[in-house]
Amino acid sequence: MARDPLLTSETKVTLAFMFVGLTAWYAVRLFTANDLLEMGALFGVGIVLPTLVNELRRRRDPD
């Protein structure tokens, strides 16, 4: 009986990018006062990039 991993590779990618996105948001907040850049860092790095990476990985590996 094979056990499923606790965290899938997609979840690990998402968590890593969420951490990087929060760090980018905090860094942008420290150095600029631009709300648009803050939101771009948070959503772009934390949500859009992991979605793209996971989709590319899913399409390359036809399991």
C-alpha positions in Angstrom: 0.0 0.0 0.0 1.7 3.2 -1.2 1.3 6.3 0.9 0.7 9.7 -0.6 3.2 12.3 0.4 2.0 14.8 3.0 2.9 17.7 0.8 2.8 17.4 -3.0 5.3 19.1 -5.1 2.7 21.6 -6.2 2.0 22.6 -2.6 5.7 23.0 -1.9 6.1 25.3 -4.9 3.1 27.3 -3.8 4.4 27.6 -0.2 7.8 28.7 -1.4 6.5 31.4 -3.7 4.1 32.6 -1.0 7.1 33.1 1.3 9.0 34.9 -1.4 6.0 37.0 -2.3 5.5 38.1 1.3 9.2 38.9 1.5 9.0 40.9 -1.7 6.0 42.7 -0.5 7.7 43.6 2.7 10.9 44.8 0.9 8.9 46.9 -1.5 7.0 48.4 1.4 10.3 49.3 3.1 11.9 51.0 0.1 8.9 52.6 -1.7 5.5 54.0 -0.9 3.9 52.7 -4.1 0.8 50.7 -3.4 0.7 49.3 -7.0 4.2 47.8 -6.6 3.3 46.3 -3.3 0.3 44.6 -4.8 2.3 43.5 -7.8 4.9 41.9 -5.6 2.4 40.2 -3.4 0.0 38.9 -6.0 2.5 38.5 -8.9 5.1 36.6 -7.0 2.8 35.0 -4.4 0.0 33.8 -6.6 0.6 34.2 -10.4 4.1 32.8 -10.5 3.4 29.6 -8.6 0.3 29.0 -10.7 2.4 29.4 -13.9 5.2 27.2 -12.6 2.7 24.5 -11.5 0.9 24.6 -14.8 4.1 24.3 -16.8 5.2 21.4 -14.7 1.9 19.7 -15.0 1.9 20.0 -18.8 5.5 18.7 -19.1 4.9 15.6 -16.9 1.9 13.7 -18.3 1.3 11.5 -15.2 
